Amino acid sequence: MVCALALAGLVAGCAGMRSKQPAAAVTGHPPGSSEVRLVVSRDFGATVMVDALAPAKQGLDVMRLLAEHTTVDTSYGGQFVSGINGVRSTFGGVSTATAADWFYWVDGIMADVGAADCKLTGGDTVWWDYHRWAGAMVLPATLDAFPVPWDRAPLALTADASVAGLSQWAAASGLKLVPGGERPPGTSLPDGGVLVITKPQAGPAWLSDALSASGTGVTLDPHAGTLTLGSQGGAAAPQATATALALANPRHAKGPVLLLMGSSAAAVQALLDQLTPANLTARVGVALVDGRLVGLPWQAP
């Protein structure tokens, strides 16, 4: 079950420190229908601390799953996750620009309820990530549970050009495309379709605003046809040839749009080769830079 746009680390109804329990087997792949997956990381997935599968027990919630596999500290009367495995919130102790906290998503959607109130069902993926608030307080949709949620119904394809290998990639990823459903980009954000925009300068009018709302730092120059990755550390941001992002859809909270965008059809094809569940674990979004897949929001090495 998706609990869909969150306040960082809320854990209503839970208090104190939870003892770490024996962890489930380390994973690296999506959960089965009778399992749930827990991923805990830092800095937008740069460091994965926990990646485990567990049985989807009746009544299981996000907080209980977290407490069974990590040591959890809470504050504010048990209403806030202040630490996981010793990595603690710095909000209130440092400047807002450098304050960091824990945030979580279920099946790629940032939650809007406390972890103890977010019930889980088989096949769900829970991702907790510790990162700075600045520029990334709200990241409404991510790729971390891929192919969920896009595998739940056939997807309409919105494209401005054909991309070789797209159908094969979709089938291998567990995605179904609506037969004959391809249509050109429209003037409004589509409902959960797969978007392939081969040239940024050909993008629809809504694209820039959707990118800004994604919180990933990706910007485009429609005149030059380039993709720029925003920098979190002040370093010069690189240019990307392609990117894959989940865009929140205000009309469908549980149905984000999957965006594949590149400077050319060849760039999108190169991106597809690397878009696998293993490469998208604990990723808000990804971009192709000099042929290498990097996580978003981009951080200077």
C-alpha positions in Angstrom: 0.0 0.0 0.0 1.4 3.4 -0.9 1.3 6.2 1.7 1.4 9.1 -0.5 4.0 13.3 0.4 5.9 13.2 3.8 7.1 15.1 6.7 10.6 13.8 7.3 10.9 10.9 9.7 7.4 11.0 11.3 6.7 7.9 13.3 3.4 8.6 15.0 2.6 6.3 17.9 6.2 5.0 18.4 8.6 6.1 21.1 12.1 5.5 22.5 14.9 3.4 21.0 14.2 0.1 19.2 16.6 -2.8 19.5 18.0 -4.2 16.4 16.6 -7.7 15.5 18.1 -10.4 13.3 18.0 -9.1 9.8 16.4 -10.8 6.8 18.6 -12.0 4.0 20.4 -9.3 2.0 18.6 -8.6 -1.2 19.3 -6.5 -4.3 16.1 -7.2 -6.2 12.4 -6.3 -5.9 10.3 -8.2 -3.3 8.0 -11.0 -4.2 4.2 -10.9 -3.6 4.6 -12.3 -0.1 7.6 -10.1 0.9 8.4 -6.5 1.7 11.8 -4.8 1.1 13.6 -2.4 3.3 16.4 -0.2 2.0 18.2 2.3 4.3 20.8 4.6 2.8 22.6 7.9 3.0 23.0 10.8 0.6 20.4 9.8 -2.0 21.6 6.2 -2.1 25.3 6.9 -2.3 25.8 4.6 0.7 23.4 1.7 1.2 23.3 0.7 4.9 20.6 -1.9 4.9 18.9 -3.9 2.0 16.7 -6.7 3.3 13.7 -8.7 2.4 11.1 -9.7 5.1 7.8 -11.6 5.2 4.8 -9.5 4.6 3.2 -10.2 7.9 -0.4 -9.1 8.7 -0.5 -5.7 10.3 3.1 -4.9 9.4 3.8 -1.1 9.2 6.8 0.9 8.2 8.0 1.6 11.7 7.8 -2.0 12.8 9.7 -3.1 9.7 12.4 -0.5 10.4 12.7 -1.5 14.0 13.0 -5.2 13.2 16.1 -4.6 11.1 17.8 -1.5 12.5 18.3 0.4 15.8 15.9 3.4 15.8 16.1 6.5 17.9 13.0 8.8 18.2 12.4 12.2 19.6 9.5 14.6 20.2 7.6 12.1 22.3 8.2 9.3 19.7 6.8 11.4 16.8 10.0 11.7 14.9 12.7 9.3 13.7 15.9 11.1 14.9 18.4 8.3 14.2 18.9 5.0 12.4 21.9 2.8 13.2 23.6 5.7 14.9 23.1 8.2 12.1 21.2 11.0 13.7 19.2 14.1 12.7 21.1 17.4 12.8 18.1 19.6 12.3 18.1 22.3 15.0 21.8 21.8 15.8 23.3 23.3 12.6 22.4 25.8 10.0 19.4 25.0 7.8 21.7 24.8 4.8 23.5 21.8 6.3 20.8 20.2 8.4 20.1 16.6 7.5 17.3 14.2 8.4 15.7 10.9 7.6 13.0 10.7 4.8 11.1 7.7 3.6 9.1 6.5 0.6 6.9 3.5 -0.1 6.8 2.2 -3.6 8.5 5.3 -4.9 6.0 7.8 -3.3 7.1 10.0 -0.4 4.7 9.3 2.5 2.3 11.7 4.1 1.7 9.8 7.4 3.8 8.6 10.3 5.7 5.4 9.8 3.6 3.6 12.4 0.5 4.5 10.5 1.7 3.4 7.1 0.6 -0.2 6.7 2.4 -2.5 4.3 1.3 -5.3 2.0 3.2 -7.9 0.0 5.4 -6.5 -2.8 6.0 -3.1 -1.1 9.4 -1.4 -1.0 10.3 1.0 1.8 13.2 3.3 1.3 14.7 5.5 4.1 17.4 8.0 3.1 19.4 10.4 5.2 20.2 13.6 3.4 20.2 17.4 3.7 17.0 19.3 3.8 18.3 22.1 1.6 17.0 21.8 -1.9 15.6 18.3 -1.2 13.1 18.5 1.6 10.3 17.3 -0.7 11.1 14.7 -3.3 7.6 13.4 -4.1 8.4 10.5 -6.5 11.5 8.4 -7.0 12.7 5.4 -9.1 13.8 3.4 -6.0 11.1 0.7 -6.3 11.3 0.3 -10.1 9.5 -1.3 -11.9 6.8 -0.4 -9.3 4.5 1.4 -9.6 4.6 1.5 -13.4 4.1 -2.3 -13.7 0.6 -2.2 -12.3 -1.2 -1.2 -15.5 -0.4 -0.9 -19.2 1.4 2.4 -19.9 0.6 4.8 -22.7 3.7 5.9 -24.6 4.1 9.6 -25.2 7.1 10.2 -27.5 8.3 12.7 -30.0 10.4 10.1 -31.9 10.9 6.3 -31.9 13.6 4.8 -29.7 15.0 1.4 -30.8 14.8 -1.2 -28.1 12.1 0.5 -26.0 9.6 -2.3 -26.3 12.2 -4.9 -25.5 13.4 -3.0 -22.5 9.9 -2.5 -21.2 9.1 -6.2 -21.5 12.4 -7.2 -19.8 11.6 -4.7 -17.0 8.1 -6.1 -16.4 6.3 -3.1 -18.0 3.5 -3.3 -20.5 2.9 -0.6 -23.1 -0.6 0.1 -24.4 -0.7 -1.4 -27.9 -0.8 1.4 -30.5 -1.0 3.9 -27.6 1.9 6.1 -28.8 1.0 9.8 -29.0 3.0 13.0 -29.3 3.7 15.1 -26.2 0.7 17.2 -25.2 0.3 20.5 -23.6 -0.5 19.1 -20.1 1.1 16.5 -17.9 -0.2 13.1 -19.0 -1.6 10.5 -16.6 1.2 8.1 -15.7 2.5 7.5 -19.2 6.0 6.6 -20.3 7.5 9.7 -21.8 10.4 9.6 -24.2 11.5 13.1 -25.2 14.6 12.7 -27.4 15.5 16.3 -27.5 15.1 18.7 -24.6 14.3 21.6 -27.0 11.3 19.6 -28.3 9.9 19.1 -24.8 6.3 20.2 -24.0 5.5 23.3 -22.2 4.8 21.6 -18.8 8.3 19.9 -18.7 10.3 22.7 -17.0 7.8 23.1 -14.2 7.6 19.3 -13.7 11.4 19.1 -13.5 11.5 21.9 -10.9 8.9 20.1 -8.8 10.8 16.8 -9.0 13.5 18.2 -6.6 16.2 16.4 -8.6 18.0 19.5 -9.8 17.8 18.7 -13.4 17.3 21.7 -15.6 17.2 22.0 -19.4 18.1 24.6 -21.9 15.5 24.3 -24.6 17.5 26.4 -27.0 20.8 24.5 -26.6 19.1 21.2 -26.1 21.2 20.3 -23.0 20.5 18.8 -19.6 22.3 20.3 -16.6 22.5 18.6 -13.2 22.2 20.9 -10.3 25.0 20.8 -7.7 24.4 20.3 -4.0 27.9 21.2 -3.0 28.6 24.3 -5.1 30.9 22.5 -7.5 30.4 22.9 -11.3 27.5 20.7 -12.3 28.0 18.4 -15.2 26.1 18.1 -18.4 24.1 14.9 -18.9 23.1 13.3 -22.2 20.0 11.5 -20.8 18.0 11.2 -17.6 15.3 9.0 -16.1 13.0 10.5 -13.5 9.7 9.9 -11.7 7.5 13.0 -11.9 4.7 13.4 -9.4 1.3 13.8 -11.1 -1.1 16.1 -9.1 -4.1 14.3 -10.6 -2.8 10.8 -9.6 -0.8 10.8 -6.3 -0.1 7.0 -6.7 0.7 7.2 -10.4 3.9 9.2 -11.1 5.0 9.7 -14.7 8.1 7.9 -15.8 10.2 10.3 -17.8 13.0 9.2 -20.1 14.7 12.2 -21.8 17.9 12.5 -23.8 19.7 14.7 -26.2 19.1 12.2 -28.9 17.4 8.9 -29.6 20.9 7.2 -29.3 21.3 8.8 -25.8 18.0 7.4 -24.7 19.0 4.0 -26.1 22.2 4.1 -24.1 20.3 5.0 -21.0 17.9 2.1 -21.4 20.8 -0.3 -21.3 21.5 0.7 -17.7 17.9 1.1 -16.4 17.6 -2.0 -14.3 16.0 -2.6 -10.8 19.5 -3.2 -9.4 20.8 0.1 -10.8 17.8 2.1 -9.6 17.8 0.8 -6.0 17.8 3.8 -3.6 17.7 6.3 -6.4 15.5 9.4 -6.7 16.5 9.6 -10.3 19.5 8.9 -12.6 21.4 10.6 -15.4 23.9 9.5 -18.0 27.1 11.5 -17.7 30.0 10.5 -20.0 28.4 7.1 -20.5 28.2 6.5 -16.7 25.0 6.3 -14.7 24.9 8.8 -11.7 22.3 9.3 -9.0 20.2 12.4 -8.6 20.2 14.9 -7.0 23.8 15.1 -8.2 26.5 15.6 -5.6 30.1 16.6 -6.3 32.6 13.7 -5.8 
